[in-house]
Amino acid sequence: MAVRQNPAPLSRHLRVHDDRGHTVLAFRGEIDLAVAEEITPLLDRATGTPGPRVVLDLSGVEFFDCSGLRLLVRARQRVLDRGGELHLVCTHALTLRVLRVTGLARLLPPRRTVDEVVGRSSDPPSSLAPPPR
């Protein structure tokens, strides 16, 4: 299946496109409180349909604070509520550390590339499994 690109980014910090049946939200730059407020309606639109298949791609992120973490938690909850699947792509060392320290990496295990996620779309959505006790 071909990748459909939106003609222009909806925000300079977020680009949304479809890739092999998944909606990919590619975050860019610095994700802070102001940017999170700008991105939230776009995230809600992407996670608001029944059974959404969403990939949050943080590979273009240079800075990520607690506002960004709240976006991830919000997306996860919305996708869970609608019976979908959510995956996270992240390779930035500092962001990965924040995800591990907060425990979010257990709820959304980071993958290295979008291709790694969409190529495995027939696998069960392990990123939505409850954390181990």
N, C-alpha and C positions, 0 to 999 in steps of 0.2 A: 504494500500500500504506500502511496506517495505521501510525502510530508507536505501539509498545506501550511503556508506561511501567511500570517496576517500582513496586510500591506504596510502597516507602520506600527511601531510600539504604542501601546495604550498609555504608557508612562515611560519616562526615561530610565526608570528603575525596574521595570517589569515588561517582558515580552511574552505574549501568550500565543502558542501555536499547537496544532494537532500533529501527532506523530504516531502512526500505526495504532490508532484507536485510543490514544492517551492524550489528555490535555496537558501540555508542558507549560509550566509557569517558570520562565527563566528570569531569575532575579539578577540585578546588576548594580554595581557600585556599593554605596553605603546604605545599609538598612537600619534606620534609626526611627525615633518616634514620629517625626514628620512624614517620612517616607511610608512608614507602616500605615498611617492614617490615609494616605493617598492610595495605597495598594489594597487595603481591606475590601473595598467594594468589588475590585477586580477578582480578588481571591474568592469572595463570596459567590460571584457569578459562576466561576469555574467549578466550585464545589457544591452548587445548589441544585444540581439535577439528580434524578434517581440513579443510583449505581455509578457515580462518577469514577473515572480512571484517571488519576491525577499524578503528575510527576512534578515535584518542587525541585528545580535545578538551581543550586546555590553556587555553581562553578564560577559564575561571574561576580561573586560578592567579594568586596574588599574589607568590609566592616559589618559586623552583625552584633547588635546588642539585644537586651531583653525584649525590646519591641519586636524584633525579628523572631525571637523564640515564641512570643505570644502568637505571631502569625502562623507558625508551624503547628502549635497546639490547636489553634482555631481551625485550621484546615483539616487536621486529623479528626477532630471531633465532628465537624460537618460531614466529612466523608464517611466516618463510622455510622453516623445517624442515618445516612442515605444508602448504606449497604455497598459502598464502593471500595476502591483500593487506592492507597496513597503510598507513594515512594519518594525517597529523598536522594538527591545526588549532591555530593559535597566532597571536595578534596582539600580544601583550605585548612591547614593545620590548626590555626587558632580557632576557627569555627568548629572543627571536629572536636577540639578539646572542650569547648563550651558545651557542645552536645553531649559529650561523655560525662562531664562533671554534673550536669543537670539531670542526667538520666534519660534525656530525650533520645539519645542514640539507641537505647533499648527499645523504645516505642517506634522509632523510625530509623531502622538500620540504614546508614548511609551507603550508597552505591557510588562507584567511581564515574560512571557515564550514563547518559540517557539511553544510549544503545544497550547497555547492560540491563536496564530496566525493561524497555519495550520489547526486547528480544525474548524476555522471560515472561511475557504477559499471560501465558497459560498456566504459570505456577500459581499456587494459592497465595493470597495477599498476606504474606508473613509479617509485613510491616504493620499490620493492624492487629496482630495477636497481642493479648494482654501480657504485661511484663511478667517475667518469672518471679516467683515468691521466694 
